[in-house]
Amino acid sequence: MMEFRQLQAHEPLPMDLLLEADPSESLVRAYSESGWCTIGEQGGAIVGVYVLVALSDTVVEIKNIAVAESFRGRGYGRQLLQHALAEAALRGFTFVEIGTGNSSLDQLALYQKCGFRMCAIDPDFFRRNYPQPIFENGIECRDMIRLRSTVNNGLSS
């Protein structure tokens, strides 16, 4: 089981891990400064990270979520999502949104299994915001798929 803690202002961002979920260092730095970065650790090792950013008084977005490669496939992504939902509730938000690429098949599956529902598509988001094409699963990542969950969606397992 992971232990969670808020990244402190004097600590460096776990940039290598954050860049696995978003290849733009400038974007990662910008939203990390305006949000809350939470680290998941186990035995002193960073297992995962997520960044929450308020979009309004009722909506917060998971701008970045990543699990270290050596810990993937063991349920840590689900634990990070559960913690993000709980943290959003503690901060008084009603909804949590998350965006991912049309080519991020594993992430789309995980988010839906955790109670998120697709709510919007931003066509050509990745072409507009990243200088180089991004490919995953043999598919060009072009469109941002937006998903939403309520903070009390019953996610407990």
VOGU-3710 file (C-alpha; in Angstrom, 3 decimals, decimal comma):
1> mmefrqlqah> 0,000/0,000/0,000  1,258/3,443/-0,885  1,695/6,293/1,535  0,673/9,681/0,132  2,080/13,112/0,816  1,872/16,571/-0,654  5,055/17,652/-2,432  6,575/20,491/-0,422  7,528/23,816/-2,032  11,258/23,230/-1,430
11> eplpmdllle> 11,202/19,774/-3,071  11,930/19,355/-6,768  9,162/18,004/-8,959  9,590/14,321/-9,884  10,020/15,561/-13,453  11,111/12,250/-15,007  7,894/10,635/-13,833  5,666/13,600/-14,710  7,152/13,725/-18,216  6,052/10,128/-18,812
21> adpseslvra> 2,444/11,347/-18,715  3,047/14,714/-20,432  6,099/15,236/-22,668  6,065/19,055/-22,323  8,285/20,168/-19,452  7,052/23,768/-19,746  3,389/22,673/-19,457  4,192/20,339/-16,537  5,976/23,129/-14,670  3,179/25,633/-15,352
31> ysesgwctig> 0,293/23,507/-14,088  2,326/22,071/-11,209  2,884/25,622/-9,935  -0,855/26,338/-9,913  -1,935/22,989/-8,489  -1,278/20,400/-5,812  1,303/17,712/-6,495  0,863/14,504/-4,502  3,472/11,771/-4,288  2,711/8,113/-3,619
41> eqggaivgvy> 5,589/6,290/-1,938  6,345/2,791/-0,786  9,435/1,900/1,200  10,945/5,312/0,467  10,600/4,920/-3,312  8,337/7,143/-5,385  5,722/4,839/-6,887  3,490/7,445/-8,481  2,462/11,057/-8,693  -0,548/13,153/-9,604
51> vlvalsdtvv> -1,242/16,865/-9,949  -4,645/18,403/-9,198  -5,576/21,834/-10,593  -8,799/23,681/-9,763  -10,863/24,567/-12,831  -13,678/26,207/-10,819  -15,121/26,142/-7,313  -16,668/22,729/-7,979  -14,380/21,104/-10,567  -10,779/19,979/-10,191
61> eikniavaes> -8,704/18,326/-12,909  -6,111/15,602/-12,613  -3,625/17,264/-14,952  -1,011/14,550/-14,648  -0,957/11,069/-13,185  1,863/8,590/-13,574  3,148/5,348/-12,070  6,852/4,514/-12,171  7,540/1,856/-14,788  8,805/-0,738/-12,303
71> frgrgygrql> 5,509/-0,499/-10,342  3,046/-0,641/-13,245  0,413/-3,335/-13,574  -0,028/-3,802/-9,826  -2,973/-1,548/-9,026  -1,049/1,593/-8,125  -2,775/3,652/-10,818  -6,136/2,814/-9,267  -4,798/3,757/-5,812  -3,602/7,110/-7,171
81> lqhalaeaal> -7,021/7,770/-8,726  -8,809/6,816/-5,499  -6,564/9,126/-3,507  -7,099/11,980/-6,002  -10,881/11,581/-5,675  -10,627/11,579/-1,874  -8,323/14,617/-1,920  -10,748/16,459/-4,208  -13,576/15,731/-1,769  -11,486/16,996/1,178
91> rgftfveigt> -10,819/20,206/-0,748  -14,559/20,678/-1,317  -14,797/19,856/-5,020  -17,797/18,036/-6,497  -16,328/16,779/-9,768  -12,960/15,488/-10,937  -12,003/15,647/-14,594  -9,137/13,999/-16,398  -7,980/14,174/-19,989  -6,043/11,674/-22,027
101> gnssldqlal> -5,165/11,029/-25,622  -7,319/9,081/-28,055  -4,404/6,634/-28,363  -4,013/6,048/-24,587  -6,004/2,827/-24,563  -4,851/1,490/-21,177  -5,546/4,824/-19,475  -9,004/5,117/-21,055  -9,857/1,645/-19,769  -8,557/2,357/-16,249
111> yqkcgfrmca> -10,363/5,674/-15,915  -13,669/4,148/-16,963  -13,195/1,171/-14,615  -12,707/3,730/-11,838  -16,009/5,448/-12,525  -15,010/8,207/-14,927  -17,322/8,833/-17,898  -16,407/10,449/-21,194  -17,790/13,980/-21,357  -16,017/15,749/-24,236
121> idpdffrrny> -13,496/15,495/-27,043  -11,076/18,290/-27,924  -10,184/17,532/-31,574  -6,520/17,986/-32,552  -5,552/19,086/-29,007  -2,190/17,335/-29,195  -1,390/18,650/-32,671  -2,117/22,201/-31,450  -0,165/21,963/-28,196  2,861/19,770/-28,927
131> pqpifengie> 5,493/20,443/-31,596  6,160/16,780/-32,414  3,575/14,102/-33,211  2,924/11,636/-30,384  2,254/7,962/-31,136  0,975/5,293/-28,747  -0,234/1,817/-29,563  0,480/2,486/-33,238  -2,043/5,374/-33,227  -1,302/9,070/-33,565
141> crdmirlrst> -2,376/10,905/-30,418  -4,423/13,769/-31,851  -7,548/14,277/-29,764  -7,961/14,909/-26,037  -10,641/12,678/-24,515  -12,108/14,362/-21,429  -13,627/12,236/-18,662  -15,464/13,233/-15,470  -16,363/11,638/-12,151  -18,123/12,800/-9,039
151> vnnglss> -15,907/12,747/-5,977  -18,320/10,354/-4,262  -18,744/7,895/-7,126  -18,626/4,953/-4,729  -15,081/3,998/-5,667  -13,862/1,985/-2,721  -12,425/-1,255/-4,058
//
